[in-house]
Amino acid sequence: MVDEVSLGLMPTMVDRVLQVLHEIRDRGVTVLMVGQKVEKALAMVDRAYMPQTGKIAMSGAGRELLESPDIRRAYLGL
């Protein structure tokens, strides 16, 4: 489990840390990640749970959630 792994890191380091987590996942190790870089996290995860007011508002495949208009509006400001 990693929590807010990108907090305080420069962008190039964030990318490297996420790459390492992706490599760990590719080896078959489950990675539980809590993070603030929603767009980057959803692009790499198999499954995601999106909380809202203390409850799971949406869940599903990371890429599917990344394309969701509701997620894009609520978490990405798009």
C-alpha positions as CSV (number, residue, x, y, z in Angstrom):
1,M,0.0,0.0,0.0
2,V,1.2,3.5,-0.8
3,D,-0.5,6.6,0.4
4,E,-0.1,10.0,-1.4
5,V,3.1,8.7,-3.0
6,S,3.4,11.8,-5.2
7,L,3.0,14.4,-2.4
8,G,5.8,16.9,-2.5
9,L,7.7,15.3,-5.4
10,M,8.8,17.1,-8.6
11,P,6.8,15.9,-11.7
12,T,9.7,13.8,-13.1
13,M,10.0,11.9,-9.9
14,V,6.3,11.3,-9.7
15,D,6.4,9.8,-13.2
16,R,9.3,7.5,-12.1
17,V,7.6,6.4,-8.9
18,L,4.4,5.6,-10.9
19,Q,6.5,3.6,-13.4
20,V,8.0,1.6,-10.6
21,L,4.6,0.9,-9.2
22,H,3.4,-0.2,-12.6
23,E,6.4,-2.6,-12.9
24,I,5.6,-4.1,-9.5
25,R,2.0,-4.6,-10.6
26,D,3.1,-6.2,-13.8
27,R,5.0,-8.8,-11.7
28,G,1.6,-9.9,-10.3
29,V,1.9,-8.0,-7.0
30,T,-1.3,-6.3,-5.9
31,V,-0.7,-2.6,-5.3
32,L,-3.2,-0.5,-3.2
33,M,-2.7,3.1,-4.0
34,V,-4.3,6.2,-2.4
35,G,-3.3,9.3,-4.3
36,Q,-4.0,12.8,-5.5
37,K,-2.8,12.4,-9.1
38,V,-6.1,11.0,-10.2
39,E,-5.6,11.1,-13.9
40,K,-2.2,9.4,-13.8
41,A,-3.5,6.8,-11.3
42,L,-6.6,5.9,-13.3
43,A,-4.5,5.5,-16.4
44,M,-2.4,2.7,-14.8
45,V,-4.8,0.8,-12.4
46,D,-6.8,-2.2,-13.1
47,R,-9.6,-1.2,-10.7
48,A,-10.4,2.0,-8.9
49,Y,-12.9,3.2,-6.2
50,M,-13.8,6.8,-6.2
51,P,-15.0,8.2,-2.9
52,Q,-17.4,11.0,-2.4
53,T,-18.6,12.3,1.0
54,G,-17.3,9.2,2.7
55,K,-18.9,6.6,0.4
56,I,-17.9,4.9,-2.8
57,A,-19.5,6.9,-5.6
58,M,-18.2,5.0,-8.5
59,S,-16.0,2.0,-9.1
60,G,-14.7,0.2,-12.1
61,A,-11.8,-0.3,-14.5
62,G,-9.4,2.7,-14.3
63,R,-9.5,3.5,-18.0
64,E,-13.3,3.4,-18.0
65,L,-13.5,5.8,-15.0
66,L,-11.0,8.1,-16.7
67,E,-13.4,8.4,-19.6
68,S,-16.4,9.0,-17.4
69,P,-17.8,12.6,-17.7
70,D,-18.8,12.5,-14.0
71,I,-15.2,11.6,-12.9
72,R,-13.6,14.1,-15.3
73,R,-15.8,16.8,-13.9
74,A,-15.6,16.0,-10.2
75,Y,-11.9,14.9,-9.9
76,L,-10.1,16.4,-12.9
77,G,-12.0,19.7,-13.3
78,L,-12.6,19.0,-17.0
